[in-house]
Amino acid sequence: MALASTLLSAVSIAVCLLLAWAIARRGAVGLVAGYDGDLPPEREAELARDAARVLVVAAAATGLLVVDAWTGAVPRPGLSVTLLIVAAVAWFLWKWNVRAERPTG
């Protein structure tokens, strides 16, 4: 069962890392859902970096499932992975939606 879990997780990890690379290195911020192209270049680069960070966290969290499949050493792996991904996505949404709407000055 560990081999099947590893192969299944490897696909999702590879997709996350490929998207992170495409967004951060290739400037494909159009891959970020809901982005309409209205940011200046420096903010667009920041958006790309942040989106890539979330994807890397998702890939790393999914890697915990592989570690658990082989060793059984991760306590509550499903909960751990879910909390890591939810925290990363919540940070991203807060930074780009809530914080961005605050008036500056």
N, C-alpha and C positions, 0 to 999 in steps of 0.2 A: 504493500500500500504506500510505502514511503516513496517509491519510484514514481508511482502515478501522481502523487501529490507534488512531487518535485517537478515533474514535466508540466503539469497543469499550472503551477505557480510560475514556472520559468516563462511561460507565454505571457502572462500578465505583467511580470517584471520587465520582460523585454519590451513590451508595448509602452509601458510607463517610461522606461529609460529612453526609448526611441523618440517619443513625443517630447520629453524633457530636452533632449539634444536638439530636436528640430525647432522647438520654440526658443531656446536660449542661444544656440549657436548659429542657427540659420536665419534668425529674425522672423520666424513664421508665427508672429503673434496672432494672425488670423485664425490659428488653431484654438485660441482661447475662446471658449464659448461666451457669447454675448459681447465680445469686443467689436466696436463699430469703427475704429480707426480715428477717433477724435482726440487722441493724446499727442502732446509734443514728443519728439524723438527720445528725449531723456526719460520721460515717464513711461514711454512705450518699452524702452529697454528695461526699466525697473519692473514693469508688469511681466515681461518675459522671464526675468530672473526669478521673480516670486512664483510664477506658475511652474517653472522648472523645479524649484525647490519643493513644491507640494508634490509633484510627480515623483521626485527622488525619495521623499519621505514615504509615499505610498509603495514604491518598489522595495524600500528597506523594510517596511512593516510587513509586506507580503513575504519577504525573505524569512521573517520570524516563523512563518508557517512551515517553511521548508526545514528550518532548524528543529522545530518541534516534531515534524514528521520523522526525522532521523534519530533524534536524541530523546524526545519527550521531556526536555529540560525547561521548556517555556511554560510558566504557570498561566493558565487560561489564555491560550494563544489567540482564540477568536476575539475575546474581549480586548486583549492588548492591541491587536491589529486594528480593530474598529476604533478604539480610543485614539491611537496615533493618527489614523487617517482623518477622523473627525476633527481632531485638534488642528491639524495642518490646514484643512479646508476652512474651518472656522476662522483661523488667523487670516487666511487669504481673503475671505469674504469681508471680515471686519476691516482689514487694511484698505481694501479697494472699494468698499461700499459705505461703511459707517464712518470711518475716519476721513475719507475723502469728502464727505458731505458737511463736515464741521466747518463753520466759518473761521477763516484765519484773520487774525488782526487784533 
